Amino acid sequence: MMYGSFLLKELKQLFRDRSELLVLLLMPIVLITILGNALSGMISPGGTSGSEVTGAVVLAESLEEELARFEDRLEADGVPEGMKQEIMAQAEVVSVPEQFVEMLDTTSEVSPITVDIIRDGEIDEEAYNGVWYFEEGYREAAWRNMFLQEGEAMPLHVDISSRSAIFTAITKGFFREFNNQKELAYVASINGEEVPMLPPVEIDTREVDNRTILSAFDYYTVGMAMMFVLYSGTFLAGVAHVERQTHVYQRILLTNVPIWLYLSAKGGAGALLASIQLVILFLFSSLVFGVEYPNLGLISLLGLGMVLFVGALTMFLTSLNFRLQNAQASALFSGAGITILAFLGGSFFNVGQISETVARIGQTLPNGAAMQGILTVMGGGGIELLYPFFLSLVGSFLVLAVLSVMIFPREEVR
């Protein structure tokens, strides 16, 4: 109850300073608009420009080799000659790899991906953003499942180094259309039986790394958000210093309020203000710039980690200001600290273009971890890629929270 009263006090004081509040909320929107339009052809974390996406289809075996092996299997199973010839004719028509390559060829003029067909199985993976692998025996397994009801269809492996959402969408879209529309091209009937359906195709997507390629508006929405929430901490720490100078803090102490309650209320206000900033920025970019958030749950978790860090940062800067009896700590962090963190974290541009070492350092920082994590999710990445980012956010929160309590003065110095 007392904590709620303190938090309400912080919010009332926060909304009295409307000019600072408007800067925190409107400035990132202005920068997103300017940078998004000016750098629409930017290079983002995948290391590839938005218009240059390359893929390859690897065919481990030729159609002829698998047809011959499948025909031998039919003969070994004692399938009558007439039925065998009919099945073989239809098998060639419904070969999944050939249909997939044909689909890529027919859509090449409108597709964002340039695709090479590799027929000998040898490929330099580093040269492509994504690779589709049709492994040895893929066609035969599909035919046996389809015509003989034996075994299961093999999974199609997709190795992705960047822009995973595009490759996954193309793969799933193809098989959905193939399953729904192509069955009329299969065996019209076998001994009067119903037309067989294609077997379900398992999609095994193996992420090679967490790089993604996104639009400039996607990139700078996240980058500016992760930068400007840090200013919430410096702003509220400055407010706390003003309270000390105007003896508001001393009057609070006279009411026997625990210092941890005062400090935690500052942290709660910082986290709440950061949450408001993130909601406004992400909603604005979604409505105005068409930025999409494919997995809102994971993005919310990463956002929660960031706002908790901002709360701990507010507490830490408040403690430093009180310990030093001035506002130099929050002023220095606002002037130089945030700029350095934003630079290393990639808010201004992809620092991986300068140095992979700098990029790795930036991803260990809380703002860089939250930014890269959200971009990874927006690019189609799953939770298995996010554990290092969560660890950085939680660790930073705990370290700053503990340090805040340790350095906050137990007695007010007159």
N, C-alpha and C positions, 0 to 999 in steps of 0.2 A: 504493500500500500504506500509506504513512504517512498520506495523507489519510483513508483508511478508518479507521485507528486513531484519528485525531483526531475523526472524525465519531462513532465508537462511544463515545468518551469523552464527547462532548457529549450523546449520547442517554442514557447512564447517569446523567449529572448531571441531565438533564432529568427523568427518571422518579423521581429521589429527592425532588423537590419536588412531591409528589402533590397538595397542596392547590391550588397554582397551576395545575397541569395540569387538575385537575377544573373549576376556574373557566373555563379556556379552552375546555373541551369541553362542559360542561353549561350554563353561563350562556346561550349563544346558543340552545340548545334550549328553555330555560325562556322566553326572550323570544319566540321564534317561536310557542310555544304560546299565550302570553298575547296577543300582538299579533294573531296570526292569528284567534283566536276573537273578540277584542274588535272588530276592524276588518274583519270578513268582508265588509262592503259598501263597502270602501274604493274610492277612485278611484285608479287606477293609471296608468302612463305614457301611455296613450292619451288621457287627458283626458276619459274617459267612464266613468260608473259601470258596474259589472259587469252590471246588469240593463238598461241602455239601449244597445242596439246597433241601429243603423239602416243599412239598405241600400236600394239602388234598382236596378231593372231598366230599362235604356234601350233602347227599340225604335226604331231609326233609321228603319225603314220599316214600313208596315202589312202585314198578311198579304195583304190584297186586292191591294195594289200588286205584290207579288212574285209572287202567283199569276197575275196578268194577264201579267206579263213572262215567266214560265215557260211559260205557255200559248202565247204568241207564239213562244217558242223551239222548242217542240214542233212547231208548225205549220211553222216554217221548216225544221225537220229532216225534214219529210215523214212524221211519225208517223201511222199510220192513226187515223181518228176514234175508233173504238171503244177502241183502246188508249190514245189520248190522254185520253179521258174517265175511264178507269179510273185512269190515272196521276194526273190532277188530283185525283180524289176521294181517293186515298191520300195525295197530297202535303199536302192540307189536314189530314189526320188526323195525319201525322207531322211537323208543323212544330215544330222544336225549341224556339223561343222560347215558343210557346204551351204546350207541355208543361212547360217550366221554370216558367213563371208559375203554371200549374195546380198543380205540385208545391209551390211556395211557399205557395199559398193553402190547400191541404189540410193543410199542416203548421204553419200560422200559430199554432195554439193551443199547440203544444208547442215551437215554434222560439224560440230566444233573440233572433231578429232581427225587427224591424219593417221591412217592405219596402214601398216605393212603386213603382208602375209608371209610367214616364215614356214617353209615346208620341210626343212631338214632337221628341225628340232633344236638347232643351235642359235642362240640369241644373246646379244649384249643387253642385259636388263637395264643397265645404267642409261642407255640411249633412249628409253621410253618412259612416259609417265605411268603407263599401265600395260599389262600383258595378259591376254586370254590364253590359257593352256588347254588344248584338247589332247589329253595324254594317250599313250598307247592303249589300244583296245577300247577307246571311248565309243566309237560307232558300234562295234560289235556288241558291247554290253547293252546299249540302247536297243539294238535290233532284237537281241535275245529276250529282253524284257518285254518288248512291244509285240513281237510275233509269236514267241514261244512261251511267254509268261514265266521266264526263268531269271533268277537273280535280280539285281537292282541296277538302275542306271548309275553310271559313275558321275561324281560331281565335276562341274566345270570350275577349274581353279582360276582365280583372277588375282594376279599380283599387282599391287597398286603402290606407286611411289608418291603420287600426288593426285589431286582432284578426284578423290575416290567417289564422290557423289555422282559424277558424270559416268564413270565406268560401271558402277553398280546399277545406276538407272538404266543404262543401255542394255546391260545383261538381263536384268529382270524384265524389262519391257519386251525384249525380244522373245524370251521364253513364255511370257504371258500371252503374247500375240500368237506365237508358234503353237502353243497348246490349244488355244481357242479357235484359231482360224485355219490351221493346216491339216486338221484330221481328215477333211474331205479328200485330200490328196493321197491318203494312205490306201490300204487295201479296201476296195469297195465292199467286198465281202469275202469271207473264207468259209466255204461250206454253209452259206446262209447265215453266218453269225453276224453280230452287230459290228459296225466299224470300230476297230480298236482305238482307244485313246492313247495319246502320247504318255509315257510314264512321267511322273513328277520329276522335275530336274532340280537337283540340289545345288544351290549356289554356295560355294565355299570361298568367301572373300578373305584373303590373307593380307593384312596391312603390313607393308614393309617399313613405313615410318609414319610420323604424325604430320607430315607436311600437307598443306592444302593450298589451293589457288582460289582466291575469291575476288570479288569486284572491289574497286576502291572504296565504295560506300560501305560494303561489309567490313573491310579492313579498318577504316577510320572511325566507324561507329564504335567498334570495340576499343580501338586504340585511344580515342579521345575520352571514352567513358572511363577506362582504367587510369587515365592520367588525371582527370578532373575530380574523381572521387577522393584523391589524395589531398586536394585542397580543402575538403571538408574537415579533415583532421587539423590542419594548420589554422583554419578559421575558428573552430571551436576552442582550440588551445589558446588562441589570442583572446577570445571572449573570456575564458577562465582567468587570464592574467588581468584583464580589466576588472573583473569581479574582485580580485585580490587588491588591486590598487584603490578601488572605491569602497573597500571594507565590507563588501557583500559577503565574501568568504568568511571573514572574522565573525560576522553576525550569525552565519550558519553554524559555525563551531560552538557558539554560545548556546545553541539549542541542543547540544550533545548529540549531534548527528555524526555517525562514524565517518571517518575520512574515506574509507573504502566505498561507502555509499555515494559520496560526492564524486569520487573519481570514476566509479562505474557508471554513474548517470551521464558523465561527460562522454564515456565510451559508447553508451547506448544511443545518445544523441548523434554522435558521429556515424554510427552504423545506420541509424534511421535516415539521416540526411543522405548518406551514400546510396541507400536503397531507393530513395525518391529520385535521385539523379539517374540511376541505372534504368528504372522503370520509364522515366520520361524520355531518356535518350533512345532506348531500344524501341519504345512504342512510336516515337516520332520517325525514326529511320524506317520502321516497318511500314508506316502509313504513307510517308512522303517519298522515300527512296526505294521502296519495295524490298528491303532487307528481310530475309526469311530466317527463321530459327527452327531448324528441323527437329531438334530434340530439346524442347523447352525444359524438361526435367533436369537434364544434365547441365544446361546453361544456367538454370536457377541455382543448382548446387554450387557451381563455380562462382556465380555472383554472390551467393551467401558467404562463401569463403572469403571473397574480397571485401565485403562490407564488414565482416567480423574483424578482418585485419585493419580496416580503417578505424573501427572502434578502438582497437588496441593501440593504433597509432595516435589517436586523439588522447588517450590516457597517457601514453608515453611522453608526448610533447607537453601536455599539461604538467606532468610531474617534473620534466626538465625545467620548464618555465618557473615553477614554484621553487625548485631547488636552487636555481640561479638567481631568483628574485627579479627576473626581467623576461622580456618576450623574444630574446635573441634566438633561442632554439627554434621556435616555430617560424620566426622570420627567415632564418637561414635555410631551414628546410623548404619553406615556400619559395624562396628565391633561387636556390641552387639544387637542393636535394631532389625536389620533384622533377626538375628538368633532367637531372642525371638519370634518375630511375626511369623516366619516360623514354629517354634515349636508349638506354640499355634494354628496356623491355620491349622496344619496337613500336612505340606509339607514333613516332614521326615517320619511320620507314622501316623496311625489313633489314635489320642489322646483319642478318645472315649473309647478305650480299657483300658486306665488308669483311666479316670474319666469322667462321663457324664457332670459334672460341668465344667471341663476344656474344653470339646468339645463345650459346649454352649458359653463359653467365646470366644473361637477361632472363632466361627461362627459370632460373633458380630464384629470382626476385619475385615477390608476391604479385606485383602488377604484371610482370612479364609472364608468370605462370598462369594467371587468370586469363590474360589476353590470348596466349597461345592455346590454352585449353578450350576457350570459347570458339576460337577460329577453327580448331580441330573438329569440334562438334558440328559447327556450321558447314564444314567441308565433308561431313559424312562419317567422321571418326566415332568410335564407340568408347565405352567407359574403360576398356582395357588400355587405352592410350593415355588416360588422364591421371593415373595414380601418382606419377611424379609431381604433377601440378597441384593435386590435392595435398600432397605431403608438404610442399613448399608453403602453401597457404596456411595450413594448420600449424606447421612449425613456426612460421613467422608470427602468427597470432599469439601462440603460447609464449614465445620468447618476449615479445613486447609487453604482453599483459603482466608477466612475472616481473620484468624489469620496472614497469610502471609502479607496481606496488612497493618494490624494494627502494626506489629512489625518491618516492614521494615523501616530503618532510612530515614527520609525526607531530611536530609542534610548529606553530606559526611563529616565524621570526619577526619581531617588532622592528 
